[in-house]
């Protein structure tokens, strides 16, 4: 459970409340004497399976984001664990999570349409297709 907690803490910040609650529920379950060890183990494995699924799925959800001290409702698009992007409901602002800096960065206007299409695909309102996402570039070890 501690390893799962660390994974969530170090991961891209998507569905934070849901994921925290899952870990808190596991910790509470471990303290219960009326639950068998087999049931406890099954619940831990189920939580790992859920986390594993996040790495190979695409998902769209609506939540609030703090932008410059102002709470704003946005549509998030999670593409596995590779990219987490958002778009304001009016479509005027698009951003992405920057894992290196540990914060949100605004994206140029060229990403608006692809992110909007990605949200449609994730919601199964459009057929799967290639979408342009801002992806982190691996650091090079040499010249």
C-alpha positions as a printed Julia matrix, in Angstrom:
143×3 Matrix{Float64}:
   0.0     0.0     0.0
   2.91    2.34    0.72
   4.36    1.61   -2.73
   0.97    2.34   -4.3
   0.77    5.57   -2.32
   4.22    6.59   -3.58
   3.24    5.76   -7.16
   0.19    8.01   -6.94
   2.16   10.81   -5.29
   4.85   10.78   -8.01
   2.5    10.21  -10.95
   0.81   12.7   -13.25
  -1.93   14.38  -11.14
  -5.12   12.92  -12.6
  -8.21   11.86  -10.62
  -6.3    12.75   -7.47
  -9.22   12.59   -5.04
 -10.45    9.24   -6.36
  -6.98    7.71   -6.2
  -6.32    9.09   -2.67
  -9.65    7.71   -1.45
  -8.76    4.28   -2.83
  -5.52    4.24   -0.85
  -7.21    5.56    2.31
  -9.86    2.84    1.99
  -7.14    0.2     1.69
  -5.39    1.49    4.81
  -8.69    1.42    6.73
  -9.42   -2.09    5.46
  -6.06   -3.36    6.72
  -7.01   -2.35   10.27
 -10.24   -4.38   10.26
 -10.13   -7.71   12.09
 -13.38   -8.93   10.51
 -11.85   -9.04    7.01
  -9.79  -12.06    6.0
  -6.23  -11.7     4.77
  -7.32  -13.13    1.42
  -9.93  -10.36    1.05
  -7.37   -7.73    2.04
  -4.93   -9.08   -0.53
  -7.65   -9.16   -3.21
  -8.43   -5.49   -2.57
  -4.76   -4.51   -2.8
  -4.39   -6.38   -6.09
  -7.55   -4.77   -7.42
  -6.14   -1.31   -6.62
  -2.92   -2.18   -8.47
  -4.95   -3.41  -11.42
  -6.87   -0.11  -11.56
  -3.59    1.83  -11.5
  -2.17   -0.43  -14.2
  -5.2     0.22  -16.42
  -4.57    3.96  -16.24
  -1.33    3.4   -18.13
  -3.0     2.02  -21.22
  -6.3     3.86  -21.51
  -7.53    7.23  -22.69
 -10.01    9.13  -20.55
 -11.84   12.45  -20.52
 -13.29   13.96  -17.37
 -14.36   17.35  -16.06
 -12.85   18.89  -12.93
 -11.58   22.16  -11.5
  -8.09   23.53  -11.91
  -6.38   26.4   -10.14
  -5.14   28.83  -12.79
  -3.4    31.9   -11.39
  -5.33   31.72   -8.13
  -8.69   31.31   -9.87
 -10.66   28.05   -9.79
 -11.71   27.13  -13.35
 -13.73   24.15  -14.6
 -11.96   22.38  -17.46
 -12.12   19.19  -19.49
  -9.15   16.93  -18.86
  -7.79   14.43  -21.36
  -5.58   11.7   -19.94
  -3.66    9.68  -22.48
  -2.27    6.77  -20.48
   0.41    8.09  -18.19
   2.08    9.86  -21.1
   0.06   13.07  -21.32
  -2.44   14.95  -19.2
  -3.92   17.97  -20.92
  -6.85   20.25  -20.3
  -9.05   22.63  -22.2
 -11.33   25.27  -20.75
 -15.01   24.76  -21.44
 -15.03   27.69  -23.87
 -12.0    26.19  -25.69
  -9.93   29.36  -25.33
  -7.19   27.9   -23.15
  -5.38   24.61  -23.52
  -2.64   23.37  -21.22
  -0.59   20.34  -20.31
   1.0    18.95  -17.18
   4.77   19.47  -17.19
   6.23   16.68  -15.04
   9.69   18.24  -15.06
   8.45   21.52  -13.6
   5.62   19.94  -11.62
   3.03   22.36  -12.94
   0.73   23.32  -15.77
   2.01   24.98  -18.92
  -0.12   26.74  -21.5
  -0.06   25.25  -24.99
  -0.01   27.15  -28.24
  -3.25   27.56  -30.18
  -2.3    24.77  -32.61
  -3.18   22.21  -29.93
  -6.77   23.42  -29.41
  -8.4    21.41  -32.2
  -6.41   18.19  -31.61
  -7.18   18.26  -27.87
 -10.87   18.93  -28.58
 -10.86   15.94  -30.96
  -9.06   13.81  -28.36
 -11.78   14.66  -25.83
 -14.42   13.58  -28.36
 -12.58   10.3   -28.98
 -12.2     9.6   -25.25
 -15.93   10.2   -24.77
 -16.64    7.84  -27.7
 -18.26   10.63  -29.71
 -15.72   10.23  -32.5
 -13.89    7.29  -34.05
 -10.38    6.56  -32.82
  -7.84    8.51  -34.79
  -4.36    9.96  -34.47
  -4.23   13.03  -32.29
  -1.46   15.55  -31.77
  -0.41   15.71  -28.12
   2.43   17.56  -26.41
   4.76   14.81  -25.22
   7.84   15.13  -23.05
  11.09   14.73  -24.94
  13.56   12.28  -23.39
  16.76   13.91  -22.22
  19.8    13.0   -24.27
  22.94   11.72  -22.58
  25.33   13.04  -25.16
  25.92   15.65  -27.82
